[in-house]
Amino acid sequence: MSTSMTSSSNPGPLKALYDVPAPAKLNLFLHVVGKRPDGYHLLQSLFILIDWADTLHFERREDGALHRHDRGDALPPDDLCLRAARALQQASGTAFGVDLHIEKRLPSGAGMGGGSSDAASTLLALNRLWGLNWSRERLLPIALKLGADVPFFVGGRNAFVEGIGEILTPIEVPELRLAVVKPAVSIGTKEIFSSPLLQRSESVAIVAGFPAANGRRSEDSLETDSPSNETGSLGERKGSMSSDRQTQEILVQQLYDGWGRNDLQAPAEAASREVSTALEWLQTRYENSRMTGSGSAVFGIVRPSLNAAQKTDTVTGPESNLKATPEGEFQELPDGWVGRMCRSLTVHPLRGWAED
């Protein structure tokens, strides 16, 4: 790349930025807890970033033109990246434009936030490329207008998510290994939310939405010590939620053991047998599986065990027999499926590209 991805210092515009990542997200759980008068469903979820990502390249133009070049399957003519570039250009009044090259590696219709992530990385990259040096708070209103998931990627931290996706509370989650698979089918969000099988979670999670780690029943919720219940811009809660490492690991174990759910999973399974097949495929190999978001991608949390001789984490169970490329892509999948072994990210790779 033409500049570091870890520092937000940028005295002026740059000529180009290459190999800019746009990582996917997974919903460790997704509970539908209500519905607004305008028809939007109210959600509670835990979003985590993973290391499966699209790659974007940016070259500054002096004529103000915005051009997108697809390195792979053609995207819609006016996708979220172009809309993000146009919105930032208009808001900032810059005379610069951009040639934007997109290498799509994330599957579409997966519920992994690929388009939203691309838009967020575009905002963060153009903030540097054009020498704007805008703060995160200044970028967030533009992100929200592009879509409910875009502020999460601009925020750059794993988060407990509320509302329609716009209220974020950063939360610490220990690193996870996750097997992620997307079957060939893609299911429309409208079809999922209009399904008569969509159920509302009876209980509303408290803050983090995790079950308690002290032996209370699984439907109870963990009250974490949050620095503040006040809300910042766009409803983002000030401060972050954290807990000691042991508590975090217990919470992840309870997720592995089946606490929580994706309330959109039943409608998706009814819409396509492939979703059920993918869930069963992971359940057989990892003893847990769940759909992410409103798309058809599913994941399983891979349970590690301590290798006493090597003092390293190794994976137990059938997963060790699966063949994958060096990049982690599974090689033995049904026709039309894509999948890979992923790791969760602590923060977004571009977190430092905008000041808090």
HUVENMO-V667113 format. One record per residue. RES is the residue in one letter. PHI is phi as a letter, one per 20 degrees, with the letter a starting at -180 (NA if undefined). OMEGA is omega in degrees with one decimal (* if undefined). NEAR is the number of other ideal C-beta (glycine too) atoms within 8 Angstrom. Layout:
res: (RES	RES)
phi: (PHI	PHI)
omega: (OMEGA	OMEGA)
near: (NEAR	NEAR)
This chain:
res: (M	S	T	S	M	T	S	S	S	N	P	G	P	L	K	A	L	Y	D	V	P	A	P	A	K	L	N	L	F	L	H	V	V	G	K	R	P	D	G	Y	H	L	L	Q	S	L	F	I	L	I	D	W	A	D	T	L	H	F	E	R	R	E	D	G	A	L	H	R	H	D	R	G	D	A	L	P	P	D	D	L	C	L	R	A	A	R	A	L	Q	Q	A	S	G	T	A	F	G	V	D	L	H	I	E	K	R	L	P	S	G	A	G	M	G	G	G	S	S	D	A	A	S	T	L	L	A	L	N	R	L	W	G	L	N	W	S	R	E	R	L	L	P	I	A	L	K	L	G	A	D	V	P	F	F	V	G	G	R	N	A	F	V	E	G	I	G	E	I	L	T	P	I	E	V	P	E	L	R	L	A	V	V	K	P	A	V	S	I	G	T	K	E	I	F	S	S	P	L	L	Q	R	S	E	S	V	A	I	V	A	G	F	P	A	A	N	G	R	R	S	E	D	S	L	E	T	D	S	P	S	N	E	T	G	S	L	G	E	R	K	G	S	M	S	S	D	R	Q	T	Q	E	I	L	V	Q	Q	L	Y	D	G	W	G	R	N	D	L	Q	A	P	A	E	A	A	S	R	E	V	S	T	A	L	E	W	L	Q	T	R	Y	E	N	S	R	M	T	G	S	G	S	A	V	F	G	I	V	R	P	S	L	N	A	A	Q	K	T	D	T	V	T	G	P	E	S	N	L	K	A	T	P	E	G	E	F	Q	E	L	P	D	G	W	V	G	R	M	C	R	S	L	T	V	H	P	L	R	G	W	A	E	D)
phi: (NA	e	b	f	e	d	d	e	f	b	f	a	f	d	f	a	c	d	l	e	e	c	f	e	c	c	e	f	b	b	d	e	d	r	b	f	g	e	n	f	e	e	c	c	b	d	e	c	e	c	e	e	b	e	c	c	c	c	c	f	d	e	e	n	f	d	c	d	c	e	e	q	f	f	e	g	g	c	e	f	f	f	f	f	f	f	f	f	f	f	f	e	m	f	e	f	c	b	e	d	d	d	d	f	d	e	f	e	m	e	m	d	m	g	f	f	f	g	f	f	f	f	f	f	f	f	g	e	g	e	m	f	l	f	f	f	f	f	e	f	f	f	f	f	f	f	r	f	e	f	g	g	f	f	f	n	c	g	b	e	d	c	m	e	p	e	d	d	c	g	b	e	c	f	f	c	d	c	e	d	c	c	f	f	f	c	d	f	g	f	f	f	f	e	f	f	e	f	d	e	f	f	d	e	f	e	l	e	m	e	f	f	e	d	n	f	f	f	f	f	c	e	e	e	e	e	g	a	e	f	d	e	f	l	n	f	f	f	m	b	e	b	b	f	g	f	f	g	f	f	f	f	f	f	f	g	f	o	f	m	a	d	f	e	f	f	f	f	f	f	f	b	f	f	f	f	f	f	f	f	g	f	g	f	e	c	m	a	a	a	e	d	l	d	e	d	f	c	b	c	e	e	e	e	c	e	e	f	f	e	l	c	e	c	e	d	n	f	g	f	e	f	e	c	f	g	e	n	f	f	e	d	c	f	g	n	e	c	a	a	e	c	c	f	d	f	b	f	g	d	g	e	e	b	f	f)
omega: (-177.8	175.8	-178.0	176.7	-176.4	-178.5	179.2	179.2	-176.4	-174.0	-177.6	-179.0	179.2	178.8	-176.2	171.5	-177.7	175.6	179.4	-176.7	172.5	-172.6	177.0	172.6	170.7	171.2	178.6	166.2	178.4	-178.8	173.2	-172.0	179.4	-179.2	179.9	177.3	-179.2	175.5	178.6	178.7	176.3	-172.7	162.3	-174.9	172.0	178.9	171.8	176.1	176.5	-172.8	170.3	-168.2	164.1	177.1	-177.7	177.1	-174.7	175.0	-175.4	174.5	-179.1	-174.2	177.8	-178.0	177.5	-178.6	177.4	180.0	-176.0	175.9	-175.3	179.9	-178.5	176.5	175.5	-174.9	-178.5	-175.4	-176.9	179.6	177.8	178.2	177.4	179.3	-179.2	-178.9	179.7	177.7	-179.0	-178.5	-175.8	-176.6	-179.4	176.6	-177.8	171.1	-178.6	163.2	-174.8	179.6	-176.1	171.6	-178.9	173.9	179.1	178.8	177.2	179.7	-174.0	-173.2	-178.5	174.2	-175.6	180.0	178.2	178.8	176.9	-179.8	179.6	178.3	175.9	178.1	-177.1	-179.5	-179.8	173.8	177.8	-175.7	-177.9	177.5	-177.6	-179.4	178.0	176.5	176.4	-179.5	-179.6	179.3	-172.4	178.2	176.6	-179.6	-176.7	178.7	179.9	-179.0	-173.3	-178.1	-173.7	178.2	178.0	-178.6	176.0	177.7	169.5	178.3	172.0	-168.8	165.8	-170.1	179.8	-178.7	174.1	179.8	-172.6	-179.5	-171.9	170.6	179.9	-178.4	178.5	177.4	178.6	-178.7	-179.9	166.5	-173.7	172.3	-174.7	-177.4	172.2	175.7	-174.5	-175.0	170.3	-175.8	-178.3	179.7	-179.4	179.7	-179.2	-173.5	178.2	-177.4	175.5	178.8	179.2	-179.7	178.0	177.1	-175.4	-176.7	177.4	-178.4	178.4	176.2	-172.8	179.7	179.8	171.1	-179.1	-179.1	-174.4	173.6	176.0	-176.5	-170.8	-179.4	174.3	-176.5	-179.9	173.1	179.9	178.0	179.5	-178.8	-177.5	173.5	177.1	178.9	175.8	-176.2	179.4	177.6	178.3	-176.6	178.4	179.9	179.2	178.1	179.2	176.8	179.8	-173.9	-177.8	179.1	178.5	-178.3	177.3	-179.7	178.2	177.4	179.6	172.0	178.2	-177.1	171.0	177.4	178.5	-179.6	168.9	-177.4	179.1	-173.9	-178.7	176.1	-179.8	178.6	178.0	-178.8	-177.7	175.8	-179.2	178.5	178.0	179.6	179.2	177.0	178.6	179.8	179.1	-179.9	179.5	-173.9	-172.9	177.8	171.7	176.8	-178.3	175.6	176.2	174.7	-179.6	179.0	-175.0	179.5	178.8	-178.7	172.6	176.1	-176.9	-177.6	177.6	171.7	-176.8	175.1	-172.5	-177.1	-175.6	-177.8	178.6	177.2	174.6	-178.5	179.1	173.1	-173.5	-177.4	-176.5	-179.9	-179.1	178.7	-179.7	175.9	176.0	178.3	177.4	-178.3	178.6	-177.7	-176.1	179.9	174.6	-179.0	177.5	178.5	170.7	179.4	178.7	173.4	-174.7	170.1	175.1	178.8	175.8	177.4	175.8	179.3	-179.1	-177.2	-176.9	-175.7	173.0	179.4	175.8	*)
near: (8	7	8	5	9	4	5	8	4	9	4	5	8	12	6	10	12	8	6	14	11	14	14	13	16	14	12	11	13	13	14	13	9	7	6	9	3	4	5	7	9	12	13	13	13	15	12	12	11	14	8	11	11	14	11	16	12	16	9	13	12	7	5	9	6	12	9	11	8	10	7	6	5	3	10	4	4	5	11	13	14	11	11	17	13	9	11	17	13	7	7	9	5	8	5	12	12	13	9	15	12	15	10	12	7	13	9	8	9	15	12	16	12	14	10	14	17	15	17	16	15	16	15	13	14	15	14	14	14	12	10	10	8	8	8	11	8	7	15	14	9	12	15	12	6	12	9	8	11	16	16	15	18	14	13	9	10	13	12	13	14	9	9	9	11	10	12	13	15	12	13	10	12	8	7	11	11	14	15	16	15	14	14	7	8	8	14	7	8	6	10	14	11	6	11	3	7	13	7	8	11	3	6	7	10	8	12	14	13	14	13	9	9	4	3	6	4	7	5	8	12	12	6	10	5	10	6	7	5	6	8	9	7	10	11	13	14	8	8	9	14	6	8	5	6	6	9	12	9	9	14	12	8	12	13	9	7	7	9	9	9	11	12	14	12	11	13	14	11	7	10	11	6	10	17	9	10	15	14	9	10	15	11	6	12	14	7	11	12	13	14	16	15	9	14	17	14	16	14	14	12	12	10	9	8	7	9	5	4	6	6	6	7	9	11	8	9	8	12	8	4	9	5	11	6	4	6	8	9	12	7	5	8	7	4	5	11	8	10	11	12	13	10	14	12	5	8	11	8	12	8	8	10	12	6	5)
